[in-house]
């Protein structure tokens, strides 16, 4: 009886075939992952506002930077829109997670805030109602959010936060600061939550800077230090082009070593005198 002897060439050919199958499988996984990323990016582009309101006495600009690894697209969002009483709703937020589901929840959160702002201008009420609405959808996700109501005709400002990064402000009187007032929990966790509101009135030109945590917090930088840098930039550029200030602030994320998405929303206000001169 003759026995078949496996040669070195046979072993090499079998190894090459196995390697080829593994390469094909790896390429297919890469194609699937790339398709998911492209889908998430397309969803995010369509769910963010295509343009922001602009007035002679109030200008708004925004910037967004994706996560550094390029594979996870997060649920950061920003928005600004006129309200029924003549004031403006201005919001920024960050959804838990980095996938298509987070993007979809971001769209629900942004739409819920707009819908709730149609019946009340109080930021705390807007967040409370949006929170209950999101919970009723049973999505299983949550989002941090900062909602600001601003009336450029009177300078009246009201801010409420749902587990989100405080906003930064700077005025023409060389004053600046961080709104550290107590907030409530993130949206989508517990029904019936209340969200405290901080009230201020501006009588001079000023800029507000709203950010997500990817801008001011990372492995190389604690949140407090990141906010200090944003405040420094706001003091320097409070009266300049808000688009330039947004560009400068988004670069803070590079100093923090962030791996998360990062979003910036800048509001420049000309002051009551600027409003009356219009």
C-alpha positions in Angstrom: 0.0 0.0 0.0 1.3 3.4 -1.0 1.0 6.2 1.5 0.5 9.8 0.4 3.1 12.0 2.0 2.3 15.7 2.5 5.0 17.8 1.0 6.3 21.1 2.1 4.7 22.7 -1.0 1.3 21.3 0.0 1.6 22.8 3.5 2.6 26.1 2.0 -0.3 26.1 -0.4 -2.8 25.3 2.3 -1.4 28.1 4.5 -1.7 30.6 1.7 -5.3 29.6 1.1 -6.1 30.0 4.8 -4.4 33.3 4.8 -6.4 34.4 1.8 -9.6 33.5 3.5 -8.6 35.4 6.6 -7.7 38.5 4.5 -11.1 38.3 2.7 -12.9 38.1 6.0 -10.9 41.0 7.4 -11.6 43.2 4.4 -15.3 42.4 4.6 -15.4 43.4 8.3 -13.6 46.6 7.4 -16.2 47.3 4.6 -19.0 46.7 7.1 -17.5 49.0 9.7 -16.8 51.7 7.1 -20.4 51.5 6.0 -21.6 51.9 9.6 -19.4 55.0 10.0 -20.5 56.5 6.7 -24.2 55.9 7.7 -23.7 57.4 11.2 -21.9 60.5 9.7 -24.7 61.0 7.1 -27.3 60.7 9.8 -25.5 63.2 12.0 -25.1 65.7 9.1 -28.9 65.5 8.4 -29.9 65.7 12.1 -27.8 68.8 12.9 -29.3 72.2 11.9 -28.2 73.2 8.4 -28.0 76.8 9.5 -28.2 78.9 12.7 -30.2 82.1 13.2 -28.3 85.3 12.6 -29.4 88.8 13.6 -27.6 92.2 13.4 -27.4 92.2 17.2 -26.8 88.5 17.8 -24.6 86.1 15.8 -24.2 82.4 16.3 -21.5 80.0 15.1 -20.8 76.3 15.7 -18.0 73.8 15.2 -17.9 70.0 15.5 -14.9 67.6 15.6 -15.4 63.8 15.3 -13.7 61.3 17.6 -10.0 60.8 17.0 -10.1 57.1 16.1 -12.5 57.8 13.2 -14.5 54.7 13.9 -17.0 55.9 16.5 -19.3 58.7 15.6 -21.0 60.2 18.7 -24.2 61.9 19.4 -23.1 65.5 20.1 -25.5 68.1 18.9 -26.2 71.9 19.0 -29.2 74.0 18.0 -30.5 77.5 18.1 -34.0 78.7 17.1 -36.5 81.5 17.7 -39.2 81.0 20.3 -42.8 82.3 20.3 -42.1 85.1 22.8 -39.3 86.7 20.7 -36.5 85.0 22.7 -34.2 82.3 21.4 -33.6 78.8 22.5 -30.0 77.8 22.4 -28.9 74.3 23.3 -26.0 71.8 23.1 -25.9 68.2 24.2 -24.1 64.9 24.2 -25.7 61.4 23.9 -24.3 58.4 25.7 -22.6 56.0 23.3 -20.9 56.2 19.9 -23.0 54.4 17.2 -26.0 54.7 14.9 -28.3 54.3 17.9 -26.7 57.3 19.6 -27.1 59.4 16.5 -30.8 58.4 16.3 -31.3 59.3 19.9 -29.6 62.6 19.4 -32.2 63.4 16.7 -35.0 62.5 19.1 -33.5 64.7 21.9 -33.0 67.7 19.6 -36.6 67.3 18.2 -38.0 66.9 21.7 -36.4 70.0 23.0 -37.8 72.0 20.1 -41.2 70.6 20.6 -41.3 71.3 24.3 -39.9 74.8 23.8 -43.0 75.5 21.7 -45.2 75.6 24.8 -42.8 77.2 27.4 -39.8 79.4 27.3 -38.6 78.4 30.8 -35.4 76.3 30.3 -36.1 74.1 33.3 -39.6 73.3 32.1 -38.2 72.5 28.6 -35.7 70.1 30.0 -38.2 68.5 32.4 -40.8 67.9 29.6 -38.2 66.7 27.1 -36.9 64.3 29.8 -40.3 62.7 30.3 -40.9 62.6 26.6 -37.6 60.8 25.9 -38.3 58.3 28.7 -41.7 57.5 27.3 -40.0 56.4 24.0 -38.1 53.7 26.0 -34.9 54.2 24.0 -32.7 53.0 26.9 -30.1 55.9 26.3 -29.5 59.2 28.0 -28.1 62.6 27.1 -26.5 65.5 28.9 -27.8 68.9 27.8 -27.5 72.6 28.4 -30.5 74.8 27.4 -30.3 78.6 27.3 -33.2 81.0 26.8 -32.0 84.4 25.7 -34.0 87.5 24.9 -31.7 89.9 22.9 -34.3 92.8 23.3 -33.9 92.9 27.1 -30.7 91.0 27.7 -32.5 88.5 29.9 -30.7 85.2 30.1 -32.0 81.9 31.7 -29.9 78.7 31.7 -30.6 75.2 32.9 -28.4 72.1 32.7 -29.1 68.4 32.6 -25.8 66.8 33.7 -23.9 68.9 31.2 -20.7 71.0 31.1 -21.3 74.5 32.4 -21.3 77.3 29.8 -18.6 80.1 29.7 -19.3 83.8 29.3 -17.2 87.0 28.7 -18.3 90.7 28.5 -17.0 94.0 27.2 -16.2 95.0 30.8 -13.4 92.4 30.8 -15.4 90.1 33.0 -15.8 86.4 32.4 -16.8 83.3 34.2 -18.3 79.8 34.2 -22.0 79.3 35.0 -21.6 76.7 37.8 -25.2 76.8 39.1 -26.6 73.4 40.2 -28.3 71.4 37.4 -30.3 68.3 37.2 -29.6 64.7 36.0 -29.1 63.8 32.3 -32.2 63.4 30.1 -33.7 60.0 29.8 -32.9 58.5 33.2 -35.7 59.2 35.7 -39.2 60.7 35.0 -40.5 63.7 36.8 -37.1 65.4 37.3 -36.8 69.1 38.0 -34.1 71.3 36.5 -33.0 74.5 38.4 -32.7 77.7 36.3 -30.1 80.4 36.6 -31.2 83.9 35.6 -29.0 86.8 34.6 -29.5 90.1 32.7 -26.9 91.5 30.3 -26.6 95.2 29.6 -23.3 95.1 27.7 -21.8 93.2 24.7 -20.9 89.6 25.6 -20.2 86.2 24.2 -21.4 82.8 25.5 -19.5 79.6 24.7 -21.3 76.2 25.1 -19.2 73.0 24.7 -19.5 69.3 25.1 -17.1 67.4 27.3 -14.8 66.3 24.4 -13.7 70.0 24.2 -12.6 70.5 27.8 -11.9 67.1 29.3 -9.5 64.4 28.3 -6.5 62.3 29.4 -4.2 65.3 29.3 -6.5 67.8 30.9 -9.1 68.0 33.8 -12.4 69.7 33.0 -11.6 72.7 35.2 -8.4 73.5 33.3 -10.2 73.1 30.0 -12.9 75.5 31.0 -10.3 78.0 32.2 -8.7 77.9 28.7 -12.1 78.4 27.0 -12.8 81.3 29.4 -9.4 82.8 28.4 -10.3 82.5 24.7 -13.7 84.0 25.3 -12.2 87.1 27.1 -9.8 87.6 24.2 -12.4 87.2 21.4 -15.7 88.1 23.0 -16.2 91.1 20.5 -14.8 89.4 17.4 -16.2 87.1 14.8 -18.0 84.2 16.6 -17.0 81.9 13.9 -13.3 82.6 14.7 -13.9 82.1 18.4 -15.6 78.8 17.7 -12.6 77.7 15.7 -10.2 78.7 18.5 -12.3 76.9 21.2 -12.6 73.6 19.2 -8.8 73.5 19.2 -8.8 73.2 23.0 -9.9 69.6 22.4 -6.4 68.9 20.8 -4.8 69.9 24.1 -6.9 67.6 26.2 -6.0 64.4 24.2 -9.7 63.7 23.8 -11.0 60.6 22.1 -14.6 61.7 22.2 -16.6 63.9 19.8 -16.4 67.6 20.5 -18.9 70.4 19.7 -18.8 74.1 20.3 -21.6 76.7 20.0 -20.7 80.5 20.3 -23.3 83.3 20.7 -22.1 86.9 20.3 -24.5 89.6 21.6 -24.0 93.3 20.7 -25.8 94.5 23.8 -29.0 96.3 24.4 -27.6 99.5 22.7 -26.8 97.4 19.6 -30.3 96.0 19.7 -31.9 99.4 19.9 -29.8 100.8 17.1 -31.1 98.2 14.7 
